[in-house]
Amino acid sequence: MQVFAKNDPRLDNKKTKTYLLPGFIDAHCHILPSGLDLLKCNLRTCTSKDEVLEKVADEFGNHNKEGWFHATQYDQTKFEGAHHITRHDLDKISDSTPILLRHSNGHASVANSAALRAAGVTRETPDPEGGEFVRDAAGEPNGVLLEKAHEFVTSSAPAPTTEQMVEAILRAGESMSSFGITTATDMMTGRWNLAQELEAYRLASERGCKIRLRLYVQWADVLSSRAIDPALFEELQSAMDPTKCKVLGLKVFADGAIGSATAAIKSKFLTTGGQGQLIYPEEKLAEIIAKIDAAGYSCAVHTIGDYSTDLVMDAYEKTDDPKRHRIEHAMILSEAQIERMARLGSHLTVQPEFLMRFGHAYRVQLEPEIAANLKPVRSLLDAGIPLSFNSDRPIVPGNPWDGIAAAIQRPEGFNPAENITLEEAIGLYTHGGAQANFEPEFVGKLEPGFAADHQVYNEKPHPGATPSAVFMDGKLVQGSTD
Ligand SMILES: [Zn+2]
């Protein structure tokens, strides 16, 4: 068994100094972007407009001015009044170098005028389907970009080279391994160039990446008009050592996020009065999921709101084996939806750390009753839904112990009846992740026949603890055993 039982004498014997856990498995995160973000301006601690602008101006001073200036973890819900920064604020820092502040939820950003120009956005540019260039009273884009509009401008920034990608993946692996993570799943491979990214992941695994790499590829890179050549896709995958690096399936987005009022919900967002937005019209989403299923891939759908989650379950219900497919997030769920999800048997990935990091945003956006019952893990477990815990880094720092802490004692304002035990939480961040990755017989447990991925603690493992050593495939990758 991977976790010591509560009454296991080893946990209480003061003379026993060493505790062993399976390596953590982060089955929903963004590996390459995490590695790239480790080098960007981070706005996480900024709680006012002025603080954001000060920090950006400060770090912009050290920027080479050639490429784009990127900042991450922008979050207007922490400001008084929750009003966004606009391009006019950023233009005071530079009106010639593109500046882009990415929202902490990854679904929105603020661009300065140079970034809008570089992306070719003018007042005549129509809003893309499933996105919005927020405009001022005169109809001019004010720099705030939601969903597909955010993706559109972001994708105009120069892409990293293959070598920069490999270095970023190795950097992300190093950082995750320091938290005791031994396997991670990237949930959006192909955001720049699928062939190049698959190559970069393979190269990183061959150069000793400290985590096993699992990949969910953007569906459109494989099954739409802009798809990769199937023979090349096959070739890139067969060059990988599947124990170290492999493609698990295809990823689809059904809706947005709560912080930016873009999740598709049945109630209304308190800030906008709206119900969020679907990324694809209902029939199109059903068509995409059916296509992925028919092509034999596992499908993973991002759905935050209760409205979009119904649509995903409708589509999964029509497949031969819903257990092959995954549901990502499903943060707002009614009792009836929980029952239905349990009947389907699709795996659900849950990010408990969100409650700790975005509680303020949830309360700004949602009715108190709905906010309090987000991510009802106790109910999900009791209903028998196959679950895993994961981080979704880089939108949160992603130390698994933070997620575990938020699940065993939900932060103030979240229904404590949904708390689970420490043992359950560790299980969800270890063999739960192995289930999410469809390899429950390979990693996630300390048992004969499993890969030797484990973490060593010199004290009883608990939130806040740091592993003294981490092993991947029997090799020491972090810390020491002295
Ligand atoms: Zn994600």
Residues whose N, C-alpha, C, O or C-beta is under 5 A from the ligand:
A	BS01	ZN	M187 D392
